[in-house]
Amino acid sequence: MAEEGAITVIGTGRIGSVLARAFDAAGREVIIAGRNPAAGAALAASCQMARCLPIRDAAAQAAILVLAVSPEACVPVLADCADVLRSDTIVVSLTNGVSLSALGAVTARPIVKLVPTLAQSVGRGAMPVMAGPNAAPAHIETVMALAALIGMPAWIDDADTRVASNVAGSALALVARFGEAFVAANAGRAAHLSSTDLTAMMAETFGAVSDLVARGHSFAELIAATATPGGVTEAQMAVLDADLPALCERIVDASFSRQSALQTESQARLT
Ligand SMILES: NC(=O)c1ccc[n+]([C@@H]2O[C@H](COP(=O)([O-])OP(=O)(O)OC[C@H]3O[C@@H](n4cnc5c(N)ncnc54)[C@H](OP(=O)(O)O)[C@@H]3O)[C@@H](O)[C@H]2O)c1
């Protein structure tokens, strides 16, 4: 069964590096492959046990084949190694930029989608998991078990891919952007505190929000407990509330529009 075999990560960029290091640290056999052998060797050297092989050799040994390459490279890279895959290999796609059916057109192996983030480098972060072509429940469970080693997987229906990716994936950047802007606005008025001091405080606050919600407090409770009537926080909340709902709608609209454009571009590349 695929659970105990090698995890091959093709792609040595941002997310390939995160996943290779995280699975390696979790004690799994990791094989790294990329089109740039020096980058693959450097990534392997930063792991405990992982090794680096040429793409087809790495694919041939994969129980789990993770496509951590740019969206436009996913189909050609998978097509190039489809003939060497084992009969029990599960293909894992990470991207919203290529439809799972396009990947299924070049291999009969089961395809499962996983949406990871940088959060997995610290063993945190929700990871939506979706079934693609030929993926049976056992394949999903295998990927879920694997993902549970490095974060918090959640099996979702394909119809919810976009919203789950927004909340579990993009939100890492969106929340960080809010932190960056809020620190900058305060740093501009600070007498002695530096941006570094304020960033550390902001990060601690993010961590506290996470822990409090994990202990059962709703976001609304945190707001009510902090923004006392007539106080300073309530004045700030009024500013935020005036613009935030509409802003969030526009952010979600942008994600759906971009998703459609990416799927159209992907289809155009394949025809
Ligand atoms: N970053 C994230 O947080 C994140 C989260 C979820 C999903 N994803 C998805 O994960 C994938 C990788 O994203 P990323 O952020 O890691 O991108 P990245 O840092 O730009 O890395 C992309 C990798 O793909 C490799 N590549 C491109 N074309 C290739 C080809 N024809 N053959 C072999 N390798 C090729 C690149 O090789 P070179 O280094 O030689 O250019 C690079 O190692 C994307 O599909 C993205 O949608 C990313």
The ligand as an SDF file (V2000), in Angstrom:
LIG
                    3D

 48 52  0  0  0  0  0  0  0  0999 V2000
    3.4090   28.8730   -2.7640 N   0  0  0  0  0  0  0  0  0  0  0  0
    2.3190   28.3980   -2.1610 C   0  0  0  0  0  0  0  0  0  0  0  0
    2.0330   28.7240   -0.9860 O   0  0  0  0  0  0  0  0  0  0  0  0
    1.4130   27.4160   -2.8660 C   0  0  0  0  0  0  0  0  0  0  0  0
    0.3110   26.9370   -2.1610 C   0  0  0  0  0  0  0  0  0  0  0  0
   -0.5220   25.9920   -2.7700 C   0  0  0  0  0  0  0  0  0  0  0  0
   -0.2520   25.5590   -4.0560 C   0  0  0  0  0  0  0  0  0  0  0  0
    0.8050   26.0730   -4.7350 N   0  0  0  0  0  0  0  0  0  0  0  0
    1.0460   25.5400   -6.0880 C   0  0  0  0  0  0  0  0  0  0  0  0
    2.2810   24.8480   -6.0530 O   0  0  0  0  0  0  0  0  0  0  0  0
    2.9450   24.9800   -7.3140 C   0  0  0  0  0  0  0  0  0  0  0  0
    4.3350   25.5590   -7.0740 C   0  0  0  0  0  0  0  0  0  0  0  0
    4.1800   26.8440   -6.4800 O   0  0  0  0  0  0  0  0  0  0  0  0
    5.4210   27.5910   -5.8280 P   0  0  0  0  0  0  0  0  0  0  0  0
    4.8540   28.7440   -5.0870 O   0  0  0  0  0  0  0  0  0  0  0  0
    6.3100   26.6370   -5.1270 O   0  0  0  0  0  0  0  0  0  0  0  0
    6.1380   28.1270   -7.1570 O   0  0  0  0  0  0  0  0  0  0  0  0
    7.6790   28.4430   -7.3930 P   0  0  0  0  0  0  0  0  0  0  0  0
    8.3410   28.8300   -6.1290 O   0  0  0  0  0  0  0  0  0  0  0  0
    7.7100   29.3850   -8.5440 O   0  0  0  0  0  0  0  0  0  0  0  0
    8.2820   27.0370   -7.8500 O   0  0  0  0  0  0  0  0  0  0  0  0
    7.8690   26.4370   -9.0530 C   0  0  0  0  0  0  0  0  0  0  0  0
    8.7760   25.2660   -9.3220 C   0  0  0  0  0  0  0  0  0  0  0  0
    8.3520   24.6630  -10.5530 O   0  0  0  0  0  0  0  0  0  0  0  0
    9.5190   24.3370  -11.2750 C   0  0  0  0  0  0  0  0  0  0  0  0
    9.2000   24.1790  -12.6810 N   0  0  0  0  0  0  0  0  0  0  0  0
    8.6010   25.0670  -13.5070 C   0  0  0  0  0  0  0  0  0  0  0  0
    8.4900   24.5490  -14.7360 N   0  0  0  0  0  0  0  0  0  0  0  0
    9.0210   23.3080  -14.6840 C   0  0  0  0  0  0  0  0  0  0  0  0
    9.2010   22.2640  -15.6170 C   0  0  0  0  0  0  0  0  0  0  0  0
    8.7920   22.3920  -16.8980 N   0  0  0  0  0  0  0  0  0  0  0  0
    9.8010   21.1300  -15.2200 N   0  0  0  0  0  0  0  0  0  0  0  0
   10.2120   20.9670  -13.9430 C   0  0  0  0  0  0  0  0  0  0  0  0
   10.0690   21.9170  -12.9860 N   0  0  0  0  0  0  0  0  0  0  0  0
    9.4800   23.0670  -13.3660 C   0  0  0  0  0  0  0  0  0  0  0  0
   10.4390   25.5050  -11.0170 C   0  0  0  0  0  0  0  0  0  0  0  0
   11.7540   25.1620  -11.3880 O   0  0  0  0  0  0  0  0  0  0  0  0
   12.9150   26.2890  -11.4570 P   0  0  0  0  0  0  0  0  0  0  0  0
   13.2620   26.5630  -10.0230 O   0  0  0  0  0  0  0  0  0  0  0  0
   13.9900   25.6240  -12.2260 O   0  0  0  0  0  0  0  0  0  0  0  0
   12.3160   27.4920  -12.1460 O   0  0  0  0  0  0  0  0  0  0  0  0
   10.2490   25.6510   -9.5050 C   0  0  0  0  0  0  0  0  0  0  0  0
   11.0620   24.7480   -8.7960 O   0  0  0  0  0  0  0  0  0  0  0  0
    2.0720   25.8670   -8.1870 C   0  0  0  0  0  0  0  0  0  0  0  0
    1.3320   25.0480   -9.0350 O   0  0  0  0  0  0  0  0  0  0  0  0
    1.1830   26.5880   -7.1870 C   0  0  0  0  0  0  0  0  0  0  0  0
   -0.0600   26.8990   -7.7550 O   0  0  0  0  0  0  0  0  0  0  0  0
    1.6480   26.9640   -4.1610 C   0  0  0  0  0  0  0  0  0  0  0  0
  1  2  1  0
  2  3  2  0
  2  4  1  0
  4  5  1  0
  4 48  2  0
  5  6  2  0
  6  7  1  0
  7  8  2  0
  8  9  1  0
  8 48  1  0
  9 10  1  0
  9 46  1  0
 10 11  1  0
 11 12  1  0
 11 44  1  0
 12 13  1  0
 13 14  1  0
 14 15  2  0
 14 16  1  0
 14 17  1  0
 17 18  1  0
 18 19  2  0
 18 20  1  0
 18 21  1  0
 21 22  1  0
 22 23  1  0
 23 24  1  0
 23 42  1  0
 24 25  1  0
 25 26  1  0
 25 36  1  0
 26 27  1  0
 26 35  1  0
 27 28  2  0
 28 29  1  0
 29 30  1  0
 29 35  2  0
 30 31  1  0
 30 32  2  0
 32 33  1  0
 33 34  2  0
 34 35  1  0
 36 37  1  0
 36 42  1  0
 37 38  1  0
 38 39  2  0
 38 40  1  0
 38 41  1  0
 42 43  1  0
 44 45  1  0
 44 46  1  0
 46 47  1  0
M  CHG  2   8   1  16  -1
M  END
$$$$
